[in-house]
Amino acid sequence: MAKIAIFAERYTIRSSVELAALSNYRLAAFELGHQLDFLFRNELKYISNYDAIFIRALTDPLNTSYVVARLAQMLGLRVIDEPESIRICCDKVNMYKRLINCEILIPKTVFLATNEVSRENASELFETLGVPLVLKAPNSSFSLYVDKVNSVDQFIKIGKKFLRRADRIIVQQYLPSDYDWRVIILNDKVLAVVKYIFAQNTWRLMDRSEDGEVSKVYGMAVEDANPQLLEVALNATKAIGKSLYGVDIKEVDGEYFVIEVNDNPNIDAGNEDQYSPNIYKNIIHFLAGEDFE
């Protein structure tokens, strides 16, 4: 029997779909003969009592979750997400450079330092990459500090705003689409495939339409997914590591472009698990040091 802890912050269990998912992990552990407890910030002194730690809180090298990951690693525990994946995925410059080095197809991408965010460079990038452009701060999550710009003035304004958080920004070609694929992968194995359909006249998962419509999540069986989609996602995660990832991919004219590789991806009850009910048991198997599907 493995002793597993889920580290969560209080905000993690405010949503009903997140709470239901946490309950599903616990049920999966019990059914597989393992112990699973929830561990909060004021209980970290007990971390050495466990064999494995699963982080279900916002990961960032500046957050408590990273301290948990490092401590678990130092104690020799199995941990999701492990510290290296957190460091890479929370620095989009690092992440994109790894994807580029592994020849993963991504939107055309340029990195700009503080002194390079100029009107001259903005004009040149609009000419070479097209209009609009997407600007990203390296340490953004949940589409925060990600914006679309259509003019030089917008480019300068948003770029300087993002540079208050970092010394570089990412400029990317805009690829219009009505949806993103999300492929969830653990240790080089695909756990789930979903399609995030954006609300009407929006371009990001977090955006609402003018009448309040929100994005929708549609699951599909892994075996029904296009093999090329899965291959692209698996190759992208191999550029990062062997932890738990959510790969966001756009399908444009039959080609698959990796938009991001996310550590600690959402797995919400009724969403990402729609056609992958075994996702909870597979993660528990991994944490217990067991083989999984």
N, C-alpha and C positions, 0 to 999 in steps of 0.2 A: 504493500500500500504506500502510495506517495502522499506526502503532505504538501498541498499546494495553497498558495495565498494569492488572492487578487488584490493588488494595491489600487485603491480608488480614492478620489477626492470627493468631498460632499457634493459638489456640483455634478459629478458623474451620474448620480442616481436621482436626479430631478426629473428626468424624462421617463415616461412610462415604457418606451421601447428599449431604452438603455437598461432600466431596471429589470424588464423581462429577460433581456439577454443575459444579464448577470445571474439571474435565477436559473437560466438554461445551462450556464457553465456549471453551476453547483449541482444541478440534477444530473448532468452528464458525468461529473466526477463521482457522485454517489453510485450511479449505475455501473461505472467501471471499477468500483471498489476502492476509490481514493478519497482522501479527506480534502475538503476545500473550505477555507475561511476567507473572510474579507478583512483586509488590513488597511487601517487609516493612518494618517500622518503621525498621530500621537502614539501609535503602537509599533513604530519601526524598530524599537529595541527588541522585538520578538522575531525579527526577520530570520535569525539564525535557527529558529525552530522548524523551518520549512525546507523542503527539497527543491521547490521551484516557485518563482514569482511571475505573475502575469499582470502587467501594468495596463489598467483601464482608466487612465487619466491623461490629460494633455501632456505630451512629451516635448521637452525642450531642455537643452543643456543648462538653462538657468532655473528650471523648475525642480520641485522635490522629486518628481518622477525619475529624473536623471540620477539623483543621489541614490534612489532605490535601486536603479539598474546597476550602478557602479558597485554599490554595497553587495548586491546579490552576486555579481560577477566575482568580486573579491572573495566572497565566502564559498565560491565554487558551486553556486546554485544554478539551475537552468533558469533562464530569464527571457521573457518577451516583453518589451523589446530590449535587445542587448545594447550597451552604450554606443558602440561604433555606428550602428544603424541610426540611432537617435542623432548623433553628431552629423552624419552625412545628410540625412533627409531633412534636418532642420536648417541646413545651409544649402539653399538651392543652387548656388554657384558650384559648390563641391559636387552636388548630385548631378547637375547637367554636364559638368566636365567629365564625370565618370561615364555617363551615357554616351557622350561624344567620343571618348577614347575607345569605347566598345562598339562604336559604329551603330548605335541604336538610332533609329529614325525619330527625330524630334523636330518641332517647328524651327525655322531658322532663328538662331539665337545669338545675341551679342551681350557682352558684359561691359558695363561702363563704370569707371571710377568717378569720384566726386568731381574732379576737374574736367571730366569728359562730358558732363551733362550740359551741353551748350546748344545754342540755336543752330549753329552750323552742323553739328553732329545729328541733331534731331531732323533737320531737313534732309540730310543724306540718308538717314535710316528710313524715313518715309518713302524716299525715292527707291531705295533698294529692297526694302522688305514689304512695302505697301502701306495702305491706309485702311483701317486703323492699325495701331500697334498695341501690344500688351506689355505693360510695365509691371515688374514684380520686385518686391523687397526680398532679399535672400532668406529672411527668417520669418516668413509669413505662414499662416495656416488657416484652413477653412475659408480660403479666398480673401482673407483680410490682407490689405496691402498688396492687392492685385487689382489693376485697373486698366481700362481700355482708353486710349487717347487718340484724338483725331486731328490735332493741330500742334504746331510747334509750341504755342503758348501753353496748351494742356500738358505737353510733354515736359516742359521745364517746370511747371507748377507741381505736377505729380512726382516727377523725378526728384525734385528737391525735398518734397515731403517725405518720400521713402528714404532718402539719404540721411534723414534725422535718426533712422534706426540702424543704418549700416554704412559701410564705406564704398559699397558697390550696389548697382541695381542690374536687373536682368531685363533686356529688351527682346521681345519675341514677335515673330510673324503671327498675325491673327488668322486662325483657321476657323471659319464660320461653320457651325453645326448646331443641330437641334438636340443633341445628346452627347454624353460621354459614356464609354465603356469603363467599368471598374472590374478588374480582375484581382481577386484576393489570393495571395500565394504565401505558403509557409514552407520553408526548407525545400525550395524548388518543386513544390507540389501545389497544383491549383485546387483551392478549396471552394471557390464560388465565383460566378460571373453574373454581373448585373448591368443593366443599362439605366443611366440616370437621364430621364427625359426632362429637359429644361421647361420651365413655364413659358407661355407664349410671349414672344418678343423679348426674351432675355437670353443671356449667353453664359450664365454661371449657375451652378447648382443652388447657391444660397439666395439667388434673386427671386423676387416675387413679381408677377405681372401687375399691370395697373389695376386690374380688378381683384387682386389678392390671390391669384392662382399660384400654387407652389409647384416645385419640381416633383416628379413622380419616379419611383424606383420599380423597375421590372426585372425580376430574376429569370434565369434560364438554367437548364441543366448544363453542367460543364461539358458533357459529351455532345451537346448540340451546338456548342460554340464553334466558330470558325477556327480551325487549327492554326491558321496564320495569326489570328488575334492572340491565341494562347502562347504561341512561340515568341511573338514580340514581347508579351508581358513577362514571360519566363526569362528571356534574354536580358530584359531591363533589370529584373531583380538580381540576376547574377552579377551585374555590375556594382551592386550595393552590398549584398551579403546573403545570409540564409535565414533571416528572421521572418517576421510576419509583415507583409506589405500589401498595400492597395495600389495597384497601378492604374492611373487614369489615362485613357487612350481615346483619341479621336480617329474616326474612320472617314477618310476623305478620298473620293474617287478610287475606292478599292485598296487604298493604302492605310496603314495603321501608324499613327504618330503618337509617341509617348509624350503626354503632357506633364506628368509628374509621377514619381514613385514616393508614396507616403508610408512612413512607418506608422504603427499603431492605428490601422484603418478602422473606420466605423464598422461594427457588426451589430446591427440593431434588429431586434426581433420583428419579423414581418417584412423586413427590407432585404438586407444582404443574405439572409438565410432562406429566402423563399423556396428555392429549388435545391438548397444545400443544407438540409436539416442536420446532417452529420458534422457540420462545421464545428460545433461545440465539442463533440467527442473527439474529433481529430486534433483540436488544439490541446485538449486535456491529455490525449495520448502522447503528444509531443512533449508536454511539460513533465509527464511521468517517465519520459525516456523510452517510450514504446513506439513501435512502428504504427503508421496510420495509412489510410487509403490514399 
